[in-house]
Amino acid sequence: MDRRVLFATLILLAGGATGVGVALFAFVGIDDGAVDAEVVWETEPVGGDDGSGAVVATMDGDPIVVQSTTADGERVVRATAVGGDVAWRTPLSAIATGDAAGGDDDSGEDDDSGGGAGSGTGGGPPGISGLVSDTLGGDSVVAFTTESGSLVVLDATDGSTRFAVDVGGSGATRPAVGDVDADGDAEVAAAATDGAVVTVDADGDPVFETTVDGGIDRRPLIADFETEDGGEAPRGVAVATVGDDGATIRLLDASGDERWTATPAVTPLTWTAVDAPDGPVLALGGTSGNLQTVDLADGSGRFEVGLQDLPVTVGDAGPGRIYVGGAGSVWAVDLRDGEVAWKQQYGGETRVNAPGVADVRGTGEPGPVAVNRGGEVLVLNANGEAIAQGDVGGAVVYAGPLFADATGDGTDEVLVVTDDGRVVALDD
């Protein structure tokens, strides 16, 4: 079956006045060559997790999905072995008292009620932020912040508390992990909604504490890239604030001092740090449908391109490109000049979550993977051609895909966490 490729020119009428780019792109249609993906593993629904904050971590070398759930009426962080059963549960109350997790899948009964991971309203369990998985001091860890203002890091092996420190204000924004001070060891950065920013080392000891003007409701980012010649690009913690005069972004150095402050052209709905061909940037997905990149070196704008009139979500990057989701579409945008390499449409006008990048076909060539709010999954190659598609069966999905080997064949499957807490693995 021939692939349908239509070339079109995206004309932005305001481009001349605003400096927003004019993009030439290839619209790539989905044809009959896309394989239907099948569900190969699925967990039962669980209360307290709307799917937006789950992560994949490693337990003794094997992948686990870690979620914020509710059990026995309280907030619980739960790990499930990919392709298997619950591995451990850690109640928030145990973290508060400094107790270690039991690691026993019979330690509590999961609620089957609804509610998001960050929901502590209506007299329910207190909320926590989305989770982050990474390596800290050579150990696999999971980090998050609580509504009450604590930064918590758990050992991914058994759920025991590595440390819990005070952020200095109300929390529940996702923390970041990276090497802020170029000492070869990762640190953890967290921000409170009132502007407090805290960075700690692998033992929870402070690296810096500071406060910025404005409220923080976006997760902080840690930029720790190296240049092509082995040198170091500017490192630090990036924070975004939104006030009456619009958005402000700052890059803080390892002492908490401002390297630079900039006013972006877009109000960021989502953002990420990316190692672009011309040097690292912050990529901002705007509420107005524009994508902007900001030079990490000095905060100057690299490019801005209009993708649609609705909010867009930045996802993972591939070689020289970043993948962006919007209403019914996925874009591949060149990180050098903002040119749209291709646009793929699917799912009508349903919003597409942040695209991920993985080699789910085992070819050695990673490509973008998209999941929309209706639970429809689309696996693409680097040219934007659909190679597999599937769905999770009539569910709402608020997050991008996760990846782990659920079948033991040595190749990652696509994992989707639904709004009722189910984890669904799809394989083509």
N, C-alpha and C positions, 0 to 999 in steps of 0.2 A: 504494500500500500504506500503510495507516494506521500511524503510529508508535505503538509501545507505550510508554505512560508510566504508571508506577505510583507513586503517592505513598505514602511510608512515613515513619514516625517512628522515628528512631534513639534508643532509650532506653538510656542509660548508667546502670546500676544504682548505680555508685559515684559518680555525679555530685554528689549532695548532700553527700557527705562530703569529696570531694577538690576540688571546684570545677571539675571537668572539665565542659565544656559539653554541653548537650543540643541535638542538631541536627535540624532538619526538612529533608529533602532530597527531590528528585525523582529516582527511578530511571528512567534513559532507556535503553530497549532498542534493540538494533541491528535495523533492518528491511531490507527488500529495496531500499530507496532508496540504500544505500551502494554506491558504484562500486568495482569491482575494480581495484586499482592493478597496474600492470605494471612489470616490471624493464626499464629502458631503458639501463642501463650497469652493468658489473660488472668488478671486477678479479680477478686470480688470487689464491689464498691466499698468505700470506707468514708466515714464522715470526717468533716473538718478539712478536707483537701479539695480545692477547686482545680487542681492540676497545674496552676500557674507557677508554683515554687518548687516542684520536685527536681531532683538531680540524680545522675548516675555517679556512684563512687565505687571504690574498690575495697573489698574485704578479703584479706588473705589471698590476693591476686584474682579474685572472682568479682564480677560486677554485681552491684546491688542498686536498687532504686530506693532513694530516701525521700520520704514525704512528711509533711506536717499534717497530722491527723488528730482526731479526738478519740479517747478511750476512757471508759469509766467516768465520763463527765469532765475530763481534763485534757489539756493540750499535750500531745505525745508526738515525738519524732520517731518515725518507724522506718526500718530498713527491711526490704524484701529481696531475697536472692533472685536474680534474673533467671526466669525459668523455674523457680522453686517457690519456697514458702517464706514466711516472715522470719527474719534472722535475729532482730533485736528491736526493743522498744525503749525509749527514754522519755519518761514523763517530765514536763517542765518543772514540776515540784521537786523532782529528784535533783535537777540541775541547780535549783535555788538553794538546796540544802547541801550541795556538794557531793551527793551520793552518786555512785557509778551505776550504769544501767545493768540490768540483770542479764540481758541477752537471751531471754527465754521467751519464745513466741507464745507461751501461755501466761505471760505476766499481766495481761489485760485483755478485755474484750473491746474490739473496735466498735464505735457507734456507727449506725447506718444512716444517721441523720445528715442533712446537707450542711452547707456553710463553707466559706472559703478559708484558706490557710491563714489569712491575716484578720479573720473576723473574730473580734472579742466583744461584739455588741450583744445587746439583748440578754445580758446575764450569762452568756456562754463562756467557754474557756478563753483565756487571753490569747491574743493573736501573736504571730511571729512573722518575720519577713520571709521572702523566698530564700531558699537554701543555696549555698555555694559549696561545691566540692573541689578540693585541690590537694596538694601535698605541702605539708608544713613540718619542717624538721625531719624530713625523710618519711613521714607517716601520712597515710591517707586520712583526710579530715573532712568534716562537714561543718560549715559556719552559718550563723544567722544572727539577727538581732531580735529583741523582744519589744513589745509595745511599751513596757515599763522602762526600757533604756539600757538593756544589757547586751553586750556582744558575747555570744556563746560559741565555743568551738568544741566539737565532739570528735572522739576517735572513731573513724568509720569501721574499725574492726569489731567493736562491741558496743558502741554508743556511749561509752563512758565520757565524762566531762573532762576535757583537756584543760580548759580554763573558762571562766566567765568574768568579764570586766564591765565596769560602768562606762557608758558612752557619754554621760553628762547631760542627757535629755531624752525625751521620748523617742523610741526607735521605730523598728519595723520597716526599715529600708534595707535592701539586700546588701551585705558587705562585699568587699573585694579582697582578693589574695594576689600578691605579687612582690617582687623584690624592689622595694622603694629606694633603698639606700645603696644598691649595687654591691652588697657584701656577699652575695651568693646565696643568701638565705631569704626565704619569703617572709613577708609580713602580712598582717590583716588590717584593713582599713574599714572603719564604720562611721556613719554619719547620723546625727539626730535631726529631727525635723526642725529644730530651732536654730540650726546652723553649727552645732558642735561637731567637730571632726576628730576622731581618735585613730591612731595607728599603733599597733602593738606587735611585738616580735613573736616568735614561735612558742615562747613560754608565757605569753600574755603580759609581758613587761612593756611599759610605754616607750614608744619611739618618739611620738609627739602628740600633743593635744592643742587644738586651736579652735577658734570660732570665726565663722565668716558671716557677713551680713546677708540677711534674707533667709527664707525658709527652704529647706532641702526636702524635696519629695521625689528625687531621682536617685538611684543607687550611685555611690561613688565608683570611680574607675581607677585602677592602678595601671600606669604605663611604665613598662620596664623593657623596652625594646633595645636591640643593639643594631648598629649600622652594618652595612654590607662589608666594610673593611675591618670589622671586629671591634670598632669603637662603640661608644655609648651615645644613644640619643637621650634627650632630656627625659629624666624619670620623675615620677611623682604621683600624687593623688589628685585626680580631677574631680571637681564637685560642681554641680549645677544648681543654681538658685533661681527662683521665679518670684518677682515682685510686681508692684504696680507699674514699673517702668519696663517690664519685660524680663527676659532671661539673662543671666550672667553666668559665665563659666570661668573657673579658675583652675590653675595647675599649682599645687602646693609641693614644695620640695621635701626632702627627708627631715627637715627641721620644722615643717609646718608653715614656712614662709611662702608667700606668693611668688611664683616665678613670673606669672603674667595673669592678667584679668582681661576678658574679652566679652563683647556683647554679640552673640551670634545673630545671624539674619533670620533664623527660624526659632520658634519656641519648641524645644525638643520634647517629643513624646517618649522617644527611646534614644539611647546613644551607646556607642561602644568605641574602644580604642583599637586601631587597625594599623598594621605595618604596611604602608603603601610603598609603591616603587620609588617615589620621590621623597621618602621619609615618613615617619609615623604621623598619623592624624587621629583626631576625634571625628567620628562620623555621627551626625545627628539626623534622626528621622523626625521631621517637623509635623506639627498638628495641621498645617495647611497643605500637606502633601509634597513638600520640598525636601530634598536631601542636601545637606551641607557638610563639607569637610573642613576642619580647622587644623592648621599646622600645629603640631605638638611643640615645636621649637619656640614659637612666639605668640601663638593664639590668632595669627592672621588667617583669613579665609582662603582656602584653596579654590573651591568651586561650590556653586549652588545650582541644582537642577530641579526643575519641577516635574514631578511624576504623575500626580493627579490632584484633584481638589479636596481629597479626604486624607486623614492622617495616614502616615506610612511608618513601618516598623523596620529598623535596621536589624539584620541578622549576622550570620557568620560571613567571613571573607574567604575567597579562594585566591589563587595567584593573580594579583593585579586587579581583582574585582571584589565588590561587596554586593551581597544579595539582600534585596529589600522586599518586604511584603506590604500589600495594600488591599484595597477593596477589589477582590476578584483577580488579582494579578501578582506576579513575581517579576522583579526586574534584576538584571545583572548590570551593574554600573561600573565603568572603568574608573579606578581610583586615581588615575593620572589627570584626567581632564573632565570627568563627569559624564562622558558619553555613555548613553544607554546601549549596551552591546546587544541585548535582546529583552523581549518582554513575553512572558508566558501567561495566558489567561486560563483560569479554571474556576469552577464552583460559582458561576454567575457573579453576583456582587458580594458574595460572602467574604468577610475580612480574612486575609491571610496573616497568620502569626509570623514571628521572626523566623526566617528560613535558617536551617542548619546545613552543615557540609559534612559528608561522610562517604566512605567507599562501601556502600551496602551491596554492591554487586560483586565485590572481590576481584575487581579488575586492576587494582592499583591506581585508579584514577578517581579521586573523590569528586563528587558533584553535589549540587544543592538539593535539599529535600524540604518540601513545604507541607504544612498542615494548616487547614483553615478552621474557622470557628465551627463549621459543621462537621468536623472530624474527617474531612476528605484529605487523603495523603497523596502527594505527587513527588515522584523521584525523577530527577532530571540529570542530564549530563552537562558538561561545561558549555555546550552550545545551546542549551535551553531546550533540547529535545526530551520529551517525556519517555522514560524507559520503563516505568512501573507506576501503577496507581491503585489505590484501595481506599477503604474507609473503616471506621471503628464502630459503625452501626448505630446511627441515630443518637449521637452524643454531642454535647457542646465541649469544645476544646479551647482553652485560653492561652496555651503556650506552644512554643515551637517543639520540634521533635527532639527526642533523646536517642542515643544509640548504644547498643550493647549486644553481645552475642547471646541470644536466648536459646539457640538450638544446639550449641556446641560444635558447629561446623567451621569455626574459625573466622567467620564473617559476621559483621554487626548486622542486626536487624533494626528496623525503625520502631522505637518505643513512643507511644502516645499516652499521655495521662489525661483522662477526661475530667469533666467538672464534678463527677461523683466519686472521684478518687480511684477509678479503675486504671490499671496499667495494661495496655494492649500492645503486643509485639506483632509486627507484620513482616512477612518475608515473601519475596517474589519467587 
